[in-house]
Amino acid sequence: MKDTLKPKFLLTENLNRLAKWLRMLGYDAAIYKSISFHNMIRLAKKERRIILTRSNKQAKSSLKFSRILIKTDNHLEQIKELKGVITFNEQYTFSRCLLCNKQLYGISREKVKDLVPEFIYENQTDFKVCKKCGKIYWQGTHYKSMMAELKKILL
């Protein structure tokens, strides 16, 4: 699936944890805080996003927009709720910043030498960086446990 064909999401601010896990899967998952519901709909239409909300009132609105009501509180159960909309594709994982949602880019190991712990530098070879916030990522144990959890849910 081309990146441009994957659904993009706009989440209400009470779905921060779900946004992080969608980003881990490579989905564009924006969170807009302190925005009115009408402005959220306007933005979702403009950016062709599906609104994910926990609010029955928002989900049942008569206004025309793409939305999905998220019924559960647990982020892993929320991922299960989206199973028909999202897929697990290893090609897209580890491609978006978990903090700011921007695309990650490969960075040479040498460039991160003084930016990551020595143990990480010595034991990892593949690094990515967010050009917006500067966060550096590598596929350590946290990444591996998240991927195992997602595979269990989506495959």
MODELLER restraints for C-alpha pairs under 7 A, 6 or more apart:
rsr = mdl.restraints
at = mdl.atoms
rsr.add(forms.Gaussian(group=physical.xy_distance, feature=features.Distance(at['CA:7:A'], at['CA:49:A']), mean=6.91, stdev=0.5))
rsr.add(forms.Gaussian(group=physical.xy_distance, feature=features.Distance(at['CA:8:A'], at['CA:27:A']), mean=6.41, stdev=0.5))
rsr.add(forms.Gaussian(group=physical.xy_distance, feature=features.Distance(at['CA:8:A'], at['CA:28:A']), mean=5.03, stdev=0.5))
rsr.add(forms.Gaussian(group=physical.xy_distance, feature=features.Distance(at['CA:8:A'], at['CA:29:A']), mean=6.17, stdev=0.5))
rsr.add(forms.Gaussian(group=physical.xy_distance, feature=features.Distance(at['CA:8:A'], at['CA:49:A']), mean=4.79, stdev=0.5))
rsr.add(forms.Gaussian(group=physical.xy_distance, feature=features.Distance(at['CA:8:A'], at['CA:50:A']), mean=6.26, stdev=0.5))
rsr.add(forms.Gaussian(group=physical.xy_distance, feature=features.Distance(at['CA:9:A'], at['CA:28:A']), mean=6.18, stdev=0.5))
rsr.add(forms.Gaussian(group=physical.xy_distance, feature=features.Distance(at['CA:9:A'], at['CA:29:A']), mean=4.72, stdev=0.5))
rsr.add(forms.Gaussian(group=physical.xy_distance, feature=features.Distance(at['CA:9:A'], at['CA:30:A']), mean=6.16, stdev=0.5))
rsr.add(forms.Gaussian(group=physical.xy_distance, feature=features.Distance(at['CA:9:A'], at['CA:49:A']), mean=4.82, stdev=0.5))
rsr.add(forms.Gaussian(group=physical.xy_distance, feature=features.Distance(at['CA:9:A'], at['CA:50:A']), mean=4.73, stdev=0.5))
rsr.add(forms.Gaussian(group=physical.xy_distance, feature=features.Distance(at['CA:9:A'], at['CA:51:A']), mean=5.83, stdev=0.5))
rsr.add(forms.Gaussian(group=physical.xy_distance, feature=features.Distance(at['CA:9:A'], at['CA:52:A']), mean=6.82, stdev=0.5))
rsr.add(forms.Gaussian(group=physical.xy_distance, feature=features.Distance(at['CA:10:A'], at['CA:29:A']), mean=5.88, stdev=0.5))
rsr.add(forms.Gaussian(group=physical.xy_distance, feature=features.Distance(at['CA:10:A'], at['CA:30:A']), mean=4.90, stdev=0.5))
rsr.add(forms.Gaussian(group=physical.xy_distance, feature=features.Distance(at['CA:10:A'], at['CA:31:A']), mean=5.80, stdev=0.5))
rsr.add(forms.Gaussian(group=physical.xy_distance, feature=features.Distance(at['CA:10:A'], at['CA:44:A']), mean=6.53, stdev=0.5))
rsr.add(forms.Gaussian(group=physical.xy_distance, feature=features.Distance(at['CA:10:A'], at['CA:49:A']), mean=5.87, stdev=0.5))
rsr.add(forms.Gaussian(group=physical.xy_distance, feature=features.Distance(at['CA:10:A'], at['CA:50:A']), mean=5.92, stdev=0.5))
rsr.add(forms.Gaussian(group=physical.xy_distance, feature=features.Distance(at['CA:10:A'], at['CA:51:A']), mean=4.71, stdev=0.5))
rsr.add(forms.Gaussian(group=physical.xy_distance, feature=features.Distance(at['CA:10:A'], at['CA:52:A']), mean=6.16, stdev=0.5))
rsr.add(forms.Gaussian(group=physical.xy_distance, feature=features.Distance(at['CA:11:A'], at['CA:29:A']), mean=6.89, stdev=0.5))
rsr.add(forms.Gaussian(group=physical.xy_distance, feature=features.Distance(at['CA:11:A'], at['CA:30:A']), mean=6.13, stdev=0.5))
rsr.add(forms.Gaussian(group=physical.xy_distance, feature=features.Distance(at['CA:11:A'], at['CA:31:A']), mean=4.95, stdev=0.5))
rsr.add(forms.Gaussian(group=physical.xy_distance, feature=features.Distance(at['CA:11:A'], at['CA:51:A']), mean=5.71, stdev=0.5))
rsr.add(forms.Gaussian(group=physical.xy_distance, feature=features.Distance(at['CA:11:A'], at['CA:52:A']), mean=4.80, stdev=0.5))
rsr.add(forms.Gaussian(group=physical.xy_distance, feature=features.Distance(at['CA:11:A'], at['CA:53:A']), mean=6.21, stdev=0.5))
rsr.add(forms.Gaussian(group=physical.xy_distance, feature=features.Distance(at['CA:12:A'], at['CA:31:A']), mean=6.09, stdev=0.5))
rsr.add(forms.Gaussian(group=physical.xy_distance, feature=features.Distance(at['CA:12:A'], at['CA:32:A']), mean=6.59, stdev=0.5))
rsr.add(forms.Gaussian(group=physical.xy_distance, feature=features.Distance(at['CA:12:A'], at['CA:52:A']), mean=6.53, stdev=0.5))
rsr.add(forms.Gaussian(group=physical.xy_distance, feature=features.Distance(at['CA:12:A'], at['CA:53:A']), mean=5.53, stdev=0.5))
rsr.add(forms.Gaussian(group=physical.xy_distance, feature=features.Distance(at['CA:13:A'], at['CA:31:A']), mean=5.89, stdev=0.5))
rsr.add(forms.Gaussian(group=physical.xy_distance, feature=features.Distance(at['CA:13:A'], at['CA:32:A']), mean=6.41, stdev=0.5))
rsr.add(forms.Gaussian(group=physical.xy_distance, feature=features.Distance(at['CA:13:A'], at['CA:33:A']), mean=5.65, stdev=0.5))
rsr.add(forms.Gaussian(group=physical.xy_distance, feature=features.Distance(at['CA:17:A'], at['CA:75:A']), mean=6.21, stdev=0.5))
rsr.add(forms.Gaussian(group=physical.xy_distance, feature=features.Distance(at['CA:18:A'], at['CA:75:A']), mean=5.19, stdev=0.5))
rsr.add(forms.Gaussian(group=physical.xy_distance, feature=features.Distance(at['CA:18:A'], at['CA:78:A']), mean=6.93, stdev=0.5))
rsr.add(forms.Gaussian(group=physical.xy_distance, feature=features.Distance(at['CA:19:A'], at['CA:29:A']), mean=5.43, stdev=0.5))
rsr.add(forms.Gaussian(group=physical.xy_distance, feature=features.Distance(at['CA:20:A'], at['CA:98:A']), mean=5.27, stdev=0.5))
rsr.add(forms.Gaussian(group=physical.xy_distance, feature=features.Distance(at['CA:22:A'], at['CA:29:A']), mean=6.38, stdev=0.5))
rsr.add(forms.Gaussian(group=physical.xy_distance, feature=features.Distance(at['CA:23:A'], at['CA:29:A']), mean=6.13, stdev=0.5))
rsr.add(forms.Gaussian(group=physical.xy_distance, feature=features.Distance(at['CA:23:A'], at['CA:96:A']), mean=5.61, stdev=0.5))
rsr.add(forms.Gaussian(group=physical.xy_distance, feature=features.Distance(at['CA:23:A'], at['CA:97:A']), mean=6.91, stdev=0.5))
rsr.add(forms.Gaussian(group=physical.xy_distance, feature=features.Distance(at['CA:23:A'], at['CA:98:A']), mean=5.83, stdev=0.5))
rsr.add(forms.Gaussian(group=physical.xy_distance, feature=features.Distance(at['CA:23:A'], at['CA:101:A']), mean=6.62, stdev=0.5))
rsr.add(forms.Gaussian(group=physical.xy_distance, feature=features.Distance(at['CA:24:A'], at['CA:93:A']), mean=5.62, stdev=0.5))
rsr.add(forms.Gaussian(group=physical.xy_distance, feature=features.Distance(at['CA:24:A'], at['CA:94:A']), mean=5.79, stdev=0.5))
rsr.add(forms.Gaussian(group=physical.xy_distance, feature=features.Distance(at['CA:24:A'], at['CA:96:A']), mean=6.71, stdev=0.5))
rsr.add(forms.Gaussian(group=physical.xy_distance, feature=features.Distance(at['CA:24:A'], at['CA:98:A']), mean=6.68, stdev=0.5))
rsr.add(forms.Gaussian(group=physical.xy_distance, feature=features.Distance(at['CA:25:A'], at['CA:88:A']), mean=6.67, stdev=0.5))
rsr.add(forms.Gaussian(group=physical.xy_distance, feature=features.Distance(at['CA:25:A'], at['CA:92:A']), mean=6.27, stdev=0.5))
rsr.add(forms.Gaussian(group=physical.xy_distance, feature=features.Distance(at['CA:25:A'], at['CA:93:A']), mean=4.58, stdev=0.5))
rsr.add(forms.Gaussian(group=physical.xy_distance, feature=features.Distance(at['CA:26:A'], at['CA:92:A']), mean=4.80, stdev=0.5))
rsr.add(forms.Gaussian(group=physical.xy_distance, feature=features.Distance(at['CA:26:A'], at['CA:93:A']), mean=4.90, stdev=0.5))
rsr.add(forms.Gaussian(group=physical.xy_distance, feature=features.Distance(at['CA:26:A'], at['CA:94:A']), mean=6.54, stdev=0.5))
rsr.add(forms.Gaussian(group=physical.xy_distance, feature=features.Distance(at['CA:26:A'], at['CA:95:A']), mean=5.44, stdev=0.5))
rsr.add(forms.Gaussian(group=physical.xy_distance, feature=features.Distance(at['CA:26:A'], at['CA:96:A']), mean=5.72, stdev=0.5))
rsr.add(forms.Gaussian(group=physical.xy_distance, feature=features.Distance(at['CA:28:A'], at['CA:101:A']), mean=6.41, stdev=0.5))
rsr.add(forms.Gaussian(group=physical.xy_distance, feature=features.Distance(at['CA:29:A'], at['CA:101:A']), mean=6.52, stdev=0.5))
rsr.add(forms.Gaussian(group=physical.xy_distance, feature=features.Distance(at['CA:30:A'], at['CA:101:A']), mean=6.60, stdev=0.5))
rsr.add(forms.Gaussian(group=physical.xy_distance, feature=features.Distance(at['CA:41:A'], at['CA:65:A']), mean=6.59, stdev=0.5))
rsr.add(forms.Gaussian(group=physical.xy_distance, feature=features.Distance(at['CA:44:A'], at['CA:50:A']), mean=6.50, stdev=0.5))
rsr.add(forms.Gaussian(group=physical.xy_distance, feature=features.Distance(at['CA:44:A'], at['CA:51:A']), mean=6.73, stdev=0.5))
rsr.add(forms.Gaussian(group=physical.xy_distance, feature=features.Distance(at['CA:45:A'], at['CA:65:A']), mean=6.83, stdev=0.5))
rsr.add(forms.Gaussian(group=physical.xy_distance, feature=features.Distance(at['CA:50:A'], at['CA:66:A']), mean=4.94, stdev=0.5))
rsr.add(forms.Gaussian(group=physical.xy_distance, feature=features.Distance(at['CA:50:A'], at['CA:67:A']), mean=5.19, stdev=0.5))
rsr.add(forms.Gaussian(group=physical.xy_distance, feature=features.Distance(at['CA:51:A'], at['CA:66:A']), mean=6.20, stdev=0.5))
rsr.add(forms.Gaussian(group=physical.xy_distance, feature=features.Distance(at['CA:51:A'], at['CA:67:A']), mean=4.47, stdev=0.5))
rsr.add(forms.Gaussian(group=physical.xy_distance, feature=features.Distance(at['CA:51:A'], at['CA:68:A']), mean=6.31, stdev=0.5))
rsr.add(forms.Gaussian(group=physical.xy_distance, feature=features.Distance(at['CA:52:A'], at['CA:67:A']), mean=5.78, stdev=0.5))
rsr.add(forms.Gaussian(group=physical.xy_distance, feature=features.Distance(at['CA:52:A'], at['CA:68:A']), mean=5.06, stdev=0.5))
rsr.add(forms.Gaussian(group=physical.xy_distance, feature=features.Distance(at['CA:52:A'], at['CA:69:A']), mean=6.11, stdev=0.5))
rsr.add(forms.Gaussian(group=physical.xy_distance, feature=features.Distance(at['CA:52:A'], at['CA:70:A']), mean=6.54, stdev=0.5))
rsr.add(forms.Gaussian(group=physical.xy_distance, feature=features.Distance(at['CA:53:A'], at['CA:59:A']), mean=6.93, stdev=0.5))
rsr.add(forms.Gaussian(group=physical.xy_distance, feature=features.Distance(at['CA:53:A'], at['CA:68:A']), mean=6.51, stdev=0.5))
rsr.add(forms.Gaussian(group=physical.xy_distance, feature=features.Distance(at['CA:53:A'], at['CA:69:A']), mean=5.26, stdev=0.5))
rsr.add(forms.Gaussian(group=physical.xy_distance, feature=features.Distance(at['CA:53:A'], at['CA:70:A']), mean=5.74, stdev=0.5))
rsr.add(forms.Gaussian(group=physical.xy_distance, feature=features.Distance(at['CA:54:A'], at['CA:69:A']), mean=5.71, stdev=0.5))
rsr.add(forms.Gaussian(group=physical.xy_distance, feature=features.Distance(at['CA:54:A'], at['CA:70:A']), mean=4.99, stdev=0.5))
rsr.add(forms.Gaussian(group=physical.xy_distance, feature=features.Distance(at['CA:54:A'], at['CA:71:A']), mean=6.23, stdev=0.5))
rsr.add(forms.Gaussian(group=physical.xy_distance, feature=features.Distance(at['CA:55:A'], at['CA:69:A']), mean=6.97, stdev=0.5))
rsr.add(forms.Gaussian(group=physical.xy_distance, feature=features.Distance(at['CA:56:A'], at['CA:69:A']), mean=6.89, stdev=0.5))
rsr.add(forms.Gaussian(group=physical.xy_distance, feature=features.Distance(at['CA:59:A'], at['CA:67:A']), mean=6.42, stdev=0.5))
rsr.add(forms.Gaussian(group=physical.xy_distance, feature=features.Distance(at['CA:59:A'], at['CA:68:A']), mean=6.70, stdev=0.5))
rsr.add(forms.Gaussian(group=physical.xy_distance, feature=features.Distance(at['CA:59:A'], at['CA:69:A']), mean=5.62, stdev=0.5))
rsr.add(forms.Gaussian(group=physical.xy_distance, feature=features.Distance(at['CA:70:A'], at['CA:78:A']), mean=6.40, stdev=0.5))
rsr.add(forms.Gaussian(group=physical.xy_distance, feature=features.Distance(at['CA:72:A'], at['CA:78:A']), mean=5.99, stdev=0.5))
rsr.add(forms.Gaussian(group=physical.xy_distance, feature=features.Distance(at['CA:80:A'], at['CA:153:A']), mean=6.33, stdev=0.5))
rsr.add(forms.Gaussian(group=physical.xy_distance, feature=features.Distance(at['CA:83:A'], at['CA:154:A']), mean=6.41, stdev=0.5))
rsr.add(forms.Gaussian(group=physical.xy_distance, feature=features.Distance(at['CA:87:A'], at['CA:154:A']), mean=6.56, stdev=0.5))
rsr.add(forms.Gaussian(group=physical.xy_distance, feature=features.Distance(at['CA:88:A'], at['CA:151:A']), mean=6.93, stdev=0.5))
rsr.add(forms.Gaussian(group=physical.xy_distance, feature=features.Distance(at['CA:88:A'], at['CA:154:A']), mean=6.08, stdev=0.5))
rsr.add(forms.Gaussian(group=physical.xy_distance, feature=features.Distance(at['CA:95:A'], at['CA:103:A']), mean=5.93, stdev=0.5))
rsr.add(forms.Gaussian(group=physical.xy_distance, feature=features.Distance(at['CA:95:A'], at['CA:104:A']), mean=5.15, stdev=0.5))
rsr.add(forms.Gaussian(group=physical.xy_distance, feature=features.Distance(at['CA:96:A'], at['CA:102:A']), mean=5.47, stdev=0.5))
rsr.add(forms.Gaussian(group=physical.xy_distance, feature=features.Distance(at['CA:96:A'], at['CA:103:A']), mean=4.52, stdev=0.5))
rsr.add(forms.Gaussian(group=physical.xy_distance, feature=features.Distance(at['CA:96:A'], at['CA:104:A']), mean=5.16, stdev=0.5))
rsr.add(forms.Gaussian(group=physical.xy_distance, feature=features.Distance(at['CA:97:A'], at['CA:103:A']), mean=6.23, stdev=0.5))
rsr.add(forms.Gaussian(group=physical.xy_distance, feature=features.Distance(at['CA:97:A'], at['CA:104:A']), mean=6.05, stdev=0.5))
rsr.add(forms.Gaussian(group=physical.xy_distance, feature=features.Distance(at['CA:97:A'], at['CA:130:A']), mean=6.02, stdev=0.5))
rsr.add(forms.Gaussian(group=physical.xy_distance, feature=features.Distance(at['CA:102:A'], at['CA:130:A']), mean=6.65, stdev=0.5))
rsr.add(forms.Gaussian(group=physical.xy_distance, feature=features.Distance(at['CA:102:A'], at['CA:132:A']), mean=6.94, stdev=0.5))
rsr.add(forms.Gaussian(group=physical.xy_distance, feature=features.Distance(at['CA:103:A'], at['CA:130:A']), mean=6.52, stdev=0.5))
rsr.add(forms.Gaussian(group=physical.xy_distance, feature=features.Distance(at['CA:104:A'], at['CA:128:A']), mean=5.89, stdev=0.5))
rsr.add(forms.Gaussian(group=physical.xy_distance, feature=features.Distance(at['CA:104:A'], at['CA:129:A']), mean=5.38, stdev=0.5))
rsr.add(forms.Gaussian(group=physical.xy_distance, feature=features.Distance(at['CA:104:A'], at['CA:130:A']), mean=4.78, stdev=0.5))
rsr.add(forms.Gaussian(group=physical.xy_distance, feature=features.Distance(at['CA:105:A'], at['CA:128:A']), mean=5.19, stdev=0.5))
rsr.add(forms.Gaussian(group=physical.xy_distance, feature=features.Distance(at['CA:105:A'], at['CA:129:A']), mean=5.39, stdev=0.5))
rsr.add(forms.Gaussian(group=physical.xy_distance, feature=features.Distance(at['CA:105:A'], at['CA:130:A']), mean=6.46, stdev=0.5))
rsr.add(forms.Gaussian(group=physical.xy_distance, feature=features.Distance(at['CA:106:A'], at['CA:127:A']), mean=5.99, stdev=0.5))
rsr.add(forms.Gaussian(group=physical.xy_distance, feature=features.Distance(at['CA:106:A'], at['CA:128:A']), mean=4.33, stdev=0.5))
rsr.add(forms.Gaussian(group=physical.xy_distance, feature=features.Distance(at['CA:106:A'], at['CA:129:A']), mean=6.38, stdev=0.5))
rsr.add(forms.Gaussian(group=physical.xy_distance, feature=features.Distance(at['CA:107:A'], at['CA:127:A']), mean=5.69, stdev=0.5))
rsr.add(forms.Gaussian(group=physical.xy_distance, feature=features.Distance(at['CA:107:A'], at['CA:128:A']), mean=5.35, stdev=0.5))
rsr.add(forms.Gaussian(group=physical.xy_distance, feature=features.Distance(at['CA:107:A'], at['CA:129:A']), mean=6.37, stdev=0.5))
rsr.add(forms.Gaussian(group=physical.xy_distance, feature=features.Distance(at['CA:108:A'], at['CA:127:A']), mean=6.86, stdev=0.5))
rsr.add(forms.Gaussian(group=physical.xy_distance, feature=features.Distance(at['CA:109:A'], at['CA:125:A']), mean=6.33, stdev=0.5))
rsr.add(forms.Gaussian(group=physical.xy_distance, feature=features.Distance(at['CA:109:A'], at['CA:126:A']), mean=7.00, stdev=0.5))
rsr.add(forms.Gaussian(group=physical.xy_distance, feature=features.Distance(at['CA:109:A'], at['CA:127:A']), mean=6.50, stdev=0.5))
rsr.add(forms.Gaussian(group=physical.xy_distance, feature=features.Distance(at['CA:113:A'], at['CA:121:A']), mean=6.11, stdev=0.5))
rsr.add(forms.Gaussian(group=physical.xy_distance, feature=features.Distance(at['CA:126:A'], at['CA:138:A']), mean=6.12, stdev=0.5))
rsr.add(forms.Gaussian(group=physical.xy_distance, feature=features.Distance(at['CA:127:A'], at['CA:136:A']), mean=6.87, stdev=0.5))
rsr.add(forms.Gaussian(group=physical.xy_distance, feature=features.Distance(at['CA:127:A'], at['CA:137:A']), mean=5.71, stdev=0.5))
rsr.add(forms.Gaussian(group=physical.xy_distance, feature=features.Distance(at['CA:127:A'], at['CA:138:A']), mean=4.89, stdev=0.5))
rsr.add(forms.Gaussian(group=physical.xy_distance, feature=features.Distance(at['CA:128:A'], at['CA:136:A']), mean=5.75, stdev=0.5))
rsr.add(forms.Gaussian(group=physical.xy_distance, feature=features.Distance(at['CA:128:A'], at['CA:137:A']), mean=5.12, stdev=0.5))
rsr.add(forms.Gaussian(group=physical.xy_distance, feature=features.Distance(at['CA:128:A'], at['CA:138:A']), mean=6.47, stdev=0.5))
rsr.add(forms.Gaussian(group=physical.xy_distance, feature=features.Distance(at['CA:129:A'], at['CA:135:A']), mean=5.67, stdev=0.5))
rsr.add(forms.Gaussian(group=physical.xy_distance, feature=features.Distance(at['CA:129:A'], at['CA:136:A']), mean=4.46, stdev=0.5))
rsr.add(forms.Gaussian(group=physical.xy_distance, feature=features.Distance(at['CA:129:A'], at['CA:137:A']), mean=6.09, stdev=0.5))
rsr.add(forms.Gaussian(group=physical.xy_distance, feature=features.Distance(at['CA:130:A'], at['CA:136:A']), mean=6.65, stdev=0.5))
